Structure formats: structure tokens, C-alpha cells
Amino acid sequence: MQKITKETYLKWYEDMLFWRKFEDKLAALYIQQKVRGFLHLYNGQEAVLAGALHVMDLSKDKMITAYRNHVQPIGMGVDPKRIMAELFGKATGTSQGLGGSMHIFSKEHGFYGGHGIVGGQIPLGAGMAFGDKYNDTGAVTLCCFGDGAARQGSLHETFNLAMLWKLPVVFICENNGYAMGTSVERTASHTDIWKLGRGYEMPSGPVDGMNPIKVAEAVYEAIERARRGEGPSFLEMKTYRYRGHSMSDAQHYRTKAEVEEYKKIDPITQVKDIILENKYATEDAIAKINDRVKEKVKACEKFAEESPFPEKNVMYDVVYEQEDYPFLQHKL
């Protein structure tokens, strides 16, 4: 695994802080009704992404996930201004403003969504890995989903075929404790989701999803196993979200004390403490990073605000390939 250095910690801190502040801004914009529809935020789960990115080969590896999907494409290289614009429904967005919060997508950067159907991305991730194996690209797909999606039947069908065909895919369950408002304890007779992989003899295990170092180590091992042609792995990332399932979630199912307890192991704070303890940066240097992050978020908001909405005809152009489609009647 690529060594975790001073530069790694500084990058992790700035990246995770930017992802957090980017989504904090989205929450504020949602209240102002500049971002519409549903909005699912990643606050608290940033270590899973930071650790995984450290060991991925972004020149060929891919990622697919659910609808909590704003910061993953940023980490994979998509311009955050375009992500913000997509959430505003603007023409400069990643899907020309037609996808919105739950459908961020960038084939160029290996990010394949953003899927609104719970668990819908699980078989798709295996399908992407099948394509890579068939074409011998050497790429590995990271297929992420939540603890609620782990209860879908499609997961079992996918696990079975992924093992049978030894597909180069790493299944990652981001277990943040709640499927919408239902705790893990209430969804099944067991709470160790990683054990689902045992039924298929798939290498599986739990990971501290609040620590990017632990995530990087586990994902690296799984990716290397896939590259060697040994097939898939299943990792359960034990993580936590500080905000509700979506912006409309009143969070009556948990206490404020529980949230505050998890904030004591906030991944951003953990990395910051390591930086300061090892004198990788001074408090002044940290302050400059904080200021830089604030300016980046402002630039994203400005870009989204000033971008135009898509022309109405775009909604038809991206659906029908045939320009003179005979069964289409509309007035623009």
C-alpha cells in the first residue's frame, strides 16, 4: 500500500473538511429552496471515501454508490462547481441539471452514480466489474451501499454471481446505524452485516469506518485480491452520519447525546489531531487550509448561482437519440 505520509494527512484533512463544508452549504441552500427535491448528506462518513481513494487507481478503477453521492465524484476528480450546479438544476451540472442530488454521474472520472433505488446499484456494480474482467482492463469497481440496502434480495443474487465468476469488485456497506429511521437492530436478527458474505465464502469483515487509515488498509487488501483475479470482497464500514437521512428527517429515532458521542471520533478531528501531534502543520497552517476551503465553497456557490438553467429541449434531446422520433409530440 502507498505509504501514509505527512502529505497524506494534510490532503485528507483538506479534502474531508471541504466535503463537509460543501455539504453544509448545500443544507443552507436547501433551506433557501435553491436546491430542491431530496438531499442526503454524507457528514460523518468522510473517512470511508478518504481511505478508499488513497488506495484506488483513479486512472482505471470505478465507483458506484447510492443517493448519498455528492462528495464521492469530487474525490474522484469531478469539478465541485459542476456538482453544485447539478444540485441547482443548472445546465453546467454533471447531468445538465436533469439528474439533481441523487444522480451525479461522470463516466470520464469513473463515477457511475448516484442511484435513487435502494440497492439498485449493487448488481450494476457487479456488471461493471464483469465488463472489466471480460475486457481484461485490470480495473476494480468499488460498489458502495447502506445498511438498509444490505437487506435487499438483489444483494444475495449479486454476491452469488460475483463469487461464481470471481469478479473484480469490492462491496462496501457503509453502515451508519440507520436505514432511514430504522436502526440496524430492528432490521434483522443479527447486527454484523459483514457476515452476509460468509454464505458465499466471500472474504468479508468489519472496518472502523471513522478512521481513514483503517479504511485504506482494508480496501487496499480487497482491491489487491481483486486485481490478482481472486474475486470480490465484502467490507462493512462501521460509520455514522451526523445529519438525518435526508433534509426532511426530524431524527426522532435517536438522541442528540448519541450524535454528540460519535462526534468525539469525528474523522476530520482525528486527522487534525494527528497532524498537530506530529507537527505536520501548525495551527496557523491549519487556519489557512480552513480559509482556502471556505473560498472554494464560495466559488462553487457563485458558479452555480450564475449558471443558466438548461433549455427545455434538452429534456427531450437526452431521451430520444433519433431526432425525428415519430411518436414524440410536444410544444416547447
N, C-alpha and C positions, 0 to 999 in steps of 0.2 A: 504493500500500500504506500502511496505517496506520503512522505513524512509530514506530520502536522507541526508546522513551524510558527514562529512569531508572525510571519506574513499571513499564515492560515487563520490564526486567531483574530488578527486585525480585519481580515476580509470577512470572516464570519460575523464579527461584531457589526461592521458597517452594513453588510447585506441584511442580516436579521433585523437590525434597527430600521433600515429603510423599508423592509417588507411590513414591519409593524406600523410604522408611521404612515406608510402609503395606505394601509387599510384603515387606520384611524381616521385619515382624511376622507376615505370613502364613506365611513359611517356618518361623518358630519354632513357630507354631501347628500347622503341618502335622506337624512332628516330634512334637508332643504329641498328634497324632491328633484335633485339634479341627476341622481341615479335612481332608476325605477325598478319595479319588479322585485325579485328576491335578491338578497345579498347575504352570502355566507362567508364569514371572516375566519382567517387562519390564526389569529392571535393566540400565542402559546405553543403552537405546533411547529414553529420555525426550525427547530433543531433537526427535525426529520428531513426537511429539504436541504438544509445546510450540510449535514453529514453525508447525505446521498450524493449531492453534487460534487463533493470533494473526491469521490472515487469513480464517478461516471466518466466515460469518454464522450464528451459532448460533440465530437466530430461524427459520431455514428449512433450512440445509444439513444434510446427514446424513452419518453414518459407519457403515461396516460393516467388520468385521475377522475375524480367525481366533480361536483359543482363547487367545492371549496378550492378554487383554482386560479386565483388572481396572481399569486406570487411565484408559483412554480415556473410559468413561462418567463418571468423576469429573470429568475435564476438561470434559466437555460439560454438567455441571450436576447429575448424579445425586448424591444424598447418599451419601458414602462409608460411612456407617454401614449403609446398606442393602446396599451391595456386600459389606461384611464379613459381614453377616447371611446373605446368599445363600451365601457360601462356607462358613458354618457349617451350612447347610441349614435355616435358621430361617424362620418364617412371615413375618417382616418384611423378608425379602430381596426383591430386584427381581423374582424369579420365584417368590415364596412358598416359597423354599427348594428348589424342584424342579429348578432348572437347574444350580446349582453353578458351579464355577470356569469352565467352558468356555462357559457360556450366559448371560452377563449381557446384559440387554436393557432398553431404555427407549424406547418409542415417543415418550413425552412429550418427551424430550430429544434425539430424533433419532439415537439409537444403536440400531442394528439387529443387534447381536450381534458377537461370540461365536458361532463355528461350529466344531464339532469335526471336520468332514470337511475334509481338506486341499484347499484351493482351492474348496470348495463355495460360499464367499461371493462369488466373482468374478462368476459370471453373475447372482447375486442383486443385487449392486451395480449392474450394468448395468440390471437390471429396475427397480430403484428409480428410476434416472435416466430410464428410458423413461417411467415414470409421471409424473415431474416435467415432462418435455418435453410429454407428451400433455396434461397439465392446465395447462401454462404457469405453473408456480409460481415460476420463477426460481431454484429451488434447485439446488445442485450436490451430488453424492454423492462422498465420498472412500472408495474401495474399497481396503482395505489387505490385504496378504498377504505371506507369507515367500518366501525364495528357493527353498525346496523346492516350494511351490505353483506357482511360475512354470513348472515343468516339466509341469504338468497340461494335458491336451488341451482342457479347458474354457476355459482362458485364451485359446487361439487362436480358438475359436469366438466367445467374448465380444468379443475385440478386433475381429474382423471385423465383427460386427453393430454394435458401438459406433461404429465409424468410418463404416459404411454409413449409419447413422441419425443420426450426429452427436449422440450422447447427451452430456448434461452430467455427465460422470463423470471423476474423476481417479483413475487406477490408481496405487497406491503399493506398490512392492515394498520391504519392509523387509529388506534383505539383511544379515543378521547373521553371514554367513560359513558357517553350517552348517544343513543340513536335518536336524534331529535331530542325528545324529553324523556326517553325511556332508558334507564340505567342498564348497564351490561348484566347486572344480577337478575334483572327481570326478563331478559330475552332468551335465556337458555339455562339448562341445569348445570352448566359449568361456566367459569369466567376466564379460563385460559384459552383464548381464541386460537392461539398458535397450534394447539393440539389437534385442530381440524385437519392439519396437514398430515398427521400421523396415519390417518386412514388410507392414505395413498402412498405411504412410505416416502413422503416428500421431506427433505431436510427442513426442519422448522424450529422456531424458538422465539422467546420473548426478548425484547430490547428496550433499554432505557431511552425512550423517545424524547426526553427532555435534555439529553446530553449529546451534542453533535459528534463527539469523539466515539461514543459507544455506537451511534448510528453508522458512522463511517466504517468502523471496524466490521460490523455485521453485514452491511451492504457490500463492502469490498469482497468479503469471503463468498457471498452469494453470487455476485457478478462473475468472479473468477471461476466459480463452479460452473456457471452457465457457459462461459467462454470455452471451457475445456470440453464442452459437449456433454456434461453430466446432468443437464436438465434444470428444472426450476427449484426455487426455494420459497419458503413462506416465513415472513418475519412479522411479528406482532409488535408494533411500536407503542409502548405504553406512554401516552402523551395526555395533553389536557388542553381544552380551549377555554380562554378567559371570557369570551363573549358567548352569547346564546347561539343556538343552532343557526338562526338567521336573525335579521334585524327585528323581525316581528315576534321573537321569542321572549316571553316575560320571565323565563327561567325560574318558575315556581318550584321546580323539581330539585333544586339544590340550594344550599345556603351560601350567603356571602362569605361566611367563615371558611367554607370548603374552597372557594375560589382563592381567597387570600392565602390559604395554606399552600396551594400549588404555586402561587406567585413567589414563594420563598425559594423555589427551584426553577425560576424563570430561566430559559436557555440564554437569553441575552445577558442577564445579570451574571450567570455562571461564567460565560466567556469574558465578560468585562472584568470580573474578579481575577481570573487567570492572567489577563493582560496586565493588570495593576500589580498583582503579587510578583510576577516575573519581570516587572519593569519593562515590558514590551512597549509601553507608551505611558506618557504622563497624563495627569488629569486634564492639562491644557490641550494635549493632543486629542484626548477623547472628546473634549468640548468642540474642537474643530471638526471632528467627524460628525458630531451631532448637528452642528451648523450646516455642514455640507448636505446631510440627509434632509434637513428642513428645506433647503434651497431646491433640492432635486424634486421633492414632493410638490413644492410651489410651481416648479416648471411644468410638471405633469398636469396639474390642475389648469394652469394657464393655457397649455396646448389644447386640452380637452374643451375648455370653455370657448376658445377661439375657432375651433374646427367646425366645419359646416355639417349639417345633417345630410344623410345620403339622399340622392334623388329618388323619387317614388319608383321609377322604372327599374332601379337596382333590385328591388324585391322580386321582380319577375325575371330579370336577367340572370340571377344566380340560381333560379329554379329550373328554367327551361333552356336547354342547350340549343334547341332548334329555334332559330329566330322567327320563322313563320309558323310556329306551332299552331295547328288548325283548330284545336279545341279551347284556345285561350281567348276570352273576351273580357276586355277591361277598358275603362276610361281613366286616363291619368289626369 
